[in-house]
Amino acid sequence: HNGRSNFAPFFAHDGKRIIYSSNLSTPPDHQGRPSFHLHMINDDGTHPEQITFKGHFNSFPMFSPDGKQVVWSSDRNAANPKEFNIFLADWVP
């Protein structure tokens, strides 16, 4: 319980960490909307770490079955308002 919105959890390949979307580390924008970024946390709730920093909404993260890549949706680099793209990145813990 951190008093923020946290959703779309997904276990990392090691089964010991969880990636999720949260507005934990970011204040609301000029219109009062919270920004959501990807975070990683240990399965016991310790050591939250922000993973993404660009865009206003980053969410729905999932790891590849081998744990070497992570995919998520984001409005980062959007050409139009309310446009979302899918991002795929190599995962280097």
Buried (B, 14 or more C-beta within 10 A) or exposed (E): EEEEEBEBEBBBBEEEBBBBBBBBBBEEEEEEEBBBBBBBBEEEEEEBEEBBEEBBBBBBBEBEEEBEEBBBBBBBEBEEEEEBEEBEEEBEE
